[in-house]
């Protein structure tokens, strides 16, 4: 009789241990479900959206920066080429060279303000702006070259300034995603941005 009682207690004890293990296992399952809770996914997607918005803002700012340099260079090139009586091709080449020059100069000046030496700042400017300015100049000059009558228009003609404004606007729209792609990979103006903090 006593033996049977001990046997029952032992069996109950084993069931209790198993039940305890089962309870612990349930807690582990609940923890797993908690980790996969939709709220966490929402938080992650919110963070991704925030980073995406930041990327677009930075890309637009970088493109506007390049656009400023390009516009200065192109207008100055057109004025100089026209004043010297150069043909369309010579004037366009000068405008493109000056667009790169002023685009790089604005970035160089910005990075130098952060206390960076000239050689390092120049490397940063070349890495940050080369692709952006190249795409912008390709689109900008392509629009002007394909627009009938613009290449022969004088600086006093509304057609010239209207075409230039439109071509720069198209270049901005096309180049902004390029800059976002570079920034997303830690290149382009993402490198410049590091010197502003």
Secondary structure in CASP SS format (residue, H / E / C, confidence):
PFRMAT SS
TARGET T0000
AUTHOR 0000-0000-0000
METHOD secondary structure of the structure
MODEL  1
X C 1.00
X H 1.00
X H 1.00
X H 1.00
X H 1.00
X H 1.00
X H 1.00
X H 1.00
X H 1.00
X H 1.00
X H 1.00
X H 1.00
X H 1.00
X H 1.00
X H 1.00
X H 1.00
X H 1.00
X H 1.00
X H 1.00
X H 1.00
X H 1.00
X H 1.00
X H 1.00
X H 1.00
X H 1.00
X H 1.00
X H 1.00
X H 1.00
X H 1.00
X H 1.00
X H 1.00
X H 1.00
X H 1.00
X H 1.00
X H 1.00
X C 1.00
X C 1.00
X H 1.00
X H 1.00
X H 1.00
X H 1.00
X H 1.00
X H 1.00
X H 1.00
X H 1.00
X H 1.00
X H 1.00
X H 1.00
X H 1.00
X H 1.00
X H 1.00
X H 1.00
X H 1.00
X H 1.00
X H 1.00
X H 1.00
X H 1.00
X H 1.00
X H 1.00
X H 1.00
X H 1.00
X H 1.00
X H 1.00
X H 1.00
X H 1.00
X H 1.00
X H 1.00
X H 1.00
X H 1.00
X H 1.00
X H 1.00
X H 1.00
X H 1.00
X H 1.00
X H 1.00
X H 1.00
X H 1.00
X H 1.00
X H 1.00
X H 1.00
X H 1.00
X H 1.00
X H 1.00
X C 1.00
X C 1.00
X C 1.00
X C 1.00
X H 1.00
X H 1.00
X H 1.00
X H 1.00
X H 1.00
X H 1.00
X H 1.00
X H 1.00
X H 1.00
X H 1.00
X H 1.00
X H 1.00
X H 1.00
X H 1.00
X H 1.00
X H 1.00
X H 1.00
X H 1.00
X H 1.00
X H 1.00
X H 1.00
X H 1.00
X H 1.00
X H 1.00
X H 1.00
X C 1.00
X C 1.00
X C 1.00
X C 1.00
X C 1.00
X H 1.00
X H 1.00
X H 1.00
X H 1.00
X H 1.00
X H 1.00
X H 1.00
X H 1.00
X H 1.00
X H 1.00
X H 1.00
X H 1.00
X H 1.00
X H 1.00
X H 1.00
X H 1.00
X H 1.00
X H 1.00
X H 1.00
X H 1.00
X H 1.00
X H 1.00
X H 1.00
X H 1.00
X H 1.00
X H 1.00
X H 1.00
X H 1.00
X H 1.00
X C 1.00
X C 1.00
X C 1.00
X C 1.00
X C 1.00
X C 1.00
X C 1.00
X C 1.00
X C 1.00
X C 1.00
X C 1.00
X H 1.00
X H 1.00
X H 1.00
X H 1.00
X H 1.00
X H 1.00
X H 1.00
X H 1.00
X H 1.00
X H 1.00
X H 1.00
X H 1.00
X H 1.00
X H 1.00
X H 1.00
X H 1.00
X H 1.00
X H 1.00
X H 1.00
X H 1.00
X H 1.00
X H 1.00
X H 1.00
X H 1.00
X H 1.00
X H 1.00
X H 1.00
X C 1.00
X C 1.00
X C 1.00
X C 1.00
X H 1.00
X H 1.00
X H 1.00
X H 1.00
X H 1.00
X H 1.00
X C 1.00
X C 1.00
X C 1.00
END
